[in-house]
């Protein structure tokens, strides 16, 4: 995840984190099997998108993600933790 950091209405940097999620769909739990033949068997593919807009989680986009995982409550917790870490990273800059 990335979050732009603004100062005087200009982006001055980005804070970022990378996390491994327990499941993002796919044919096996953990999402990466050794016998896969196509990237589409690996799970949900998400292009760059905004999960948070003006500090509010986009529930429609979140529901797309949660509809493609085996244990949505774990995934939503992981996503919220990532968002929180970005917010802390932003605050640490100032």
C-alpha positions as CSV (number, residue, x, y, z in Angstrom):
1,X,0.0,0.0,0.0
2,X,1.0,3.6,-0.7
3,X,-0.2,6.8,0.8
4,X,0.7,10.2,-0.5
5,X,1.8,12.8,2.1
6,X,0.9,16.4,1.4
7,X,2.3,19.7,2.6
8,X,0.7,22.9,1.5
9,X,-1.5,20.9,-0.9
10,X,1.5,19.3,-2.7
11,X,2.7,15.7,-2.5
12,X,6.0,15.8,-0.7
13,X,6.5,12.0,-0.5
14,X,4.8,8.7,-0.1
15,X,4.7,6.3,2.8
16,X,4.5,2.6,1.9
17,X,4.2,-0.8,3.4
18,X,4.1,-4.3,2.0
19,X,2.4,-7.2,3.7
20,X,1.7,-10.8,3.1
21,X,-2.0,-11.7,3.4
22,X,-3.0,-15.2,4.5
23,X,-5.3,-15.6,1.5
24,X,-6.2,-13.7,-1.7
25,X,-8.2,-16.4,-3.3
26,X,-6.7,-18.8,-5.7
27,X,-6.9,-22.6,-5.9
28,X,-5.3,-23.3,-2.5
29,X,-5.0,-21.6,0.9
30,X,-2.0,-19.4,0.8
31,X,-2.8,-18.6,-2.8
32,X,0.4,-19.9,-4.4
33,X,0.6,-23.5,-5.4
34,X,3.5,-25.1,-7.2
35,X,1.5,-26.6,-10.0
36,X,-0.3,-23.5,-11.2
37,X,-0.4,-23.0,-15.0
38,X,-1.7,-19.4,-15.1
39,X,-1.5,-16.2,-13.1
40,X,-5.3,-16.4,-12.8
41,X,-5.0,-19.4,-10.6
42,X,-3.0,-17.4,-8.1
43,X,-5.9,-15.4,-6.7
44,X,-7.3,-11.9,-7.0
45,X,-5.3,-9.5,-9.2
46,X,-5.8,-5.9,-8.2
47,X,-4.4,-3.1,-10.3
48,X,-3.5,0.2,-8.6
49,X,-6.7,1.4,-7.0
50,X,-7.8,3.6,-4.1
51,X,-9.0,1.7,-1.1
52,X,-9.2,4.8,1.0
53,X,-10.6,8.1,-0.2
54,X,-10.4,11.2,2.0
55,X,-9.7,9.0,5.0
56,X,-12.7,6.7,4.4
57,X,-12.4,3.1,3.3
58,X,-14.2,2.5,0.0
59,X,-16.7,-0.1,1.1
60,X,-17.6,-1.2,-2.4
61,X,-13.9,-1.9,-3.3
62,X,-13.3,-3.5,0.1
63,X,-16.3,-5.8,-0.5
64,X,-14.8,-6.9,-3.9
65,X,-11.6,-7.9,-2.0
66,X,-13.5,-9.6,0.8
67,X,-15.7,-11.5,-1.6
68,X,-12.6,-13.2,-3.1
69,X,-11.0,-14.6,0.1
70,X,-11.7,-17.5,2.3
71,X,-11.6,-15.7,5.7
72,X,-12.7,-12.1,5.2
73,X,-12.4,-11.2,8.9
74,X,-8.6,-11.9,8.7
75,X,-8.2,-10.0,5.5
76,X,-10.1,-6.9,6.7
77,X,-8.0,-6.9,9.9
78,X,-4.8,-7.1,7.8
79,X,-5.9,-4.3,5.5
80,X,-6.9,-2.0,8.4
81,X,-3.5,-2.7,10.0
82,X,-1.8,-1.7,6.8
83,X,-3.8,1.5,6.6
84,X,-3.1,2.3,10.2
85,X,0.7,1.9,9.6
86,X,0.5,4.3,6.7
87,X,-1.3,6.8,8.9
88,X,1.5,6.5,11.5
89,X,4.1,6.8,8.9
90,X,2.5,10.0,7.6
91,X,2.4,11.5,11.2
92,X,6.0,10.6,11.8
93,X,7.1,12.8,8.9
94,X,5.8,16.0,10.6
